[in-house]
Amino acid sequence: MVLKRFFSIAVMVILFVSVVGCSSQETHDLNDSKLIYEETISPNREYVENEEDIVDYTIEIYQDNENNILVYSTSNSEFFDPLQCEMEWDEKMNESDIFIEWTTLMGSQTSNQDDQFALANVSFLKDGQEVQEVKINFVDQGIEIIKEIIR
């Protein structure tokens, strides 16, 4: 009973986090945009035996000619559809204005085999201060599948 309650609470927290983050949108034309930051991690590379089982999460950040910022995230995981978030920005952005913090579903900044990285908090800085944040949940579809199984 306690395990079922814990699992239900964990799923609700995960669903809340997934709603707060980016959502799927129409693909933005990147031809007029400049890639200013890219980061790829693999949450499970150390724990799988077959190379084909390795999952990669990639975040690319572009800036267009009007200084708008586009955050584009992809993964080779079946549990993730590409996400795109667009935001207005009033000046040219540099790589040093971007900070990505990876966390696990349980909120840890340290990944292990039982609690792997799944969330990315992308912070945008001006004069060293965070002014905007985008949250990306790389297991969103996996949570939807779990939610359907519980019902």
N, C-alpha and C positions, 0 to 999 in steps of 0.2 A: 504494500500500500504506500509506504514512504517513497519507494523508488518510482512508482507511478506518479505520485504527486510531484516529486522532484523533476521528472521528465516533462510533465505538463507545464510546470513553471518555466523550465528551460526553453521549451518550445515557444511559450508566450513571449519571453524576453527576446528570443531570436526573431520572432515575427515583428515585434515592435521595432527592433533595430533595422530590420529589412525595409519596413515602411518608411522610416525616417531617411534612409539613404537615397541613392539615385534610382531612377526607374528607366525602363526601356523607352526609347524615343526613336523617332525617325532618324535615319542616318544623316549626319551633317556632311556636306561636301568638304573634304579636307584639302582639296587642291590649292586653295588660297590660304591655307594655314601652315604655320611653321611649328614643327615638333620642338618643344622646349624642354621636355622631361620625359623619360621613360624608365620604368622599373619593372622587372620581372622577378618573381620568387616562385619557388616550388615548395609547398607545404609538406610534401610527402616523399621527396627524393631520397631521403635517408632511410626510409622505412619500407620501400618496395623492392622486390627482387627483379621484376621485369621492367625494362625501360619504357615499354608501352603503357605502363600503369602510372607513370610520372604525370602529375598534374602541375600545370603552370598557371599563374595568375599574372596578368600584365596590365599595367596602367600607363597610358600615354596621355600627355597633356600638350595641347596645341594652343596657339594663339593666332587669330586671324588678323586681317588687315585693319579691322576696326577695334583691335585690342580685346575682343571677346575671347574668353577662355573656354576650351572644350576639353572635358575630361572623358576619355574613352577607355573602357576596361573590357578585357577579353580573357577567356580561359579555354583550355582544351577539355575542361570537365563537362560531362553531360548535364551537370546540375546548374550550369550557368549560361545564360544568354548574354551577349554583349550589351553593355550599358553605356549610355552617353548622357552627360550633363553639360549644359552650356550656361555660362554666367557672364555678366557684363564686367568689364574691368576697364579702368580709366588710363592705363599706361602700359608700356612694354614690361613684360615679366621676364625675369631671369630664372635660371635653374635654382639659384640660391633662395628664391622666394617661395619654394615649394618644399614641403616636408611630408613624408608618408610614414605613418606609424601603423604597423601590422599588429593585430591582436587575434586571439583565439575566440571561439564562441563563449568561453567562460571568462573572457576579459583579461587574460594573461598576455603579457608582452613576450613571454617565453613559450615557444612551441615545443611540443613533445608528441610522441606517437599517438597518445590518446586524446590530445587536445591541440590540434594543428591550427595554424593560421587560417583564418576564414574572412576576416574583416580588415578593411583598409580605411584609415582616417587620413584623408588628404587635406593638409592645411596649406592655406595661401597666406603669405606674410607680406606686410608692408612695414618698412623700417624695423624689421625684426619682430613685429607683433602680429599675431594671428588675427586676420580680419574675416576670413571665410573658411568653412570646412565642408568637405564632401565626404559622406560615409558610403562605402561600397561593401556590400555583402556578397561574397563569392559563393555562398551556399544557399542562396534564396530559393532556387527551384528545389533543392534537396529538402528544404524545410517544408515547402508546399507538399511534396510527396509524403513526408512524415506526417504532416497534418492530415492528409487524406487517409492514411493508414489508421490513425487514431480514431477517426470517426466511426 
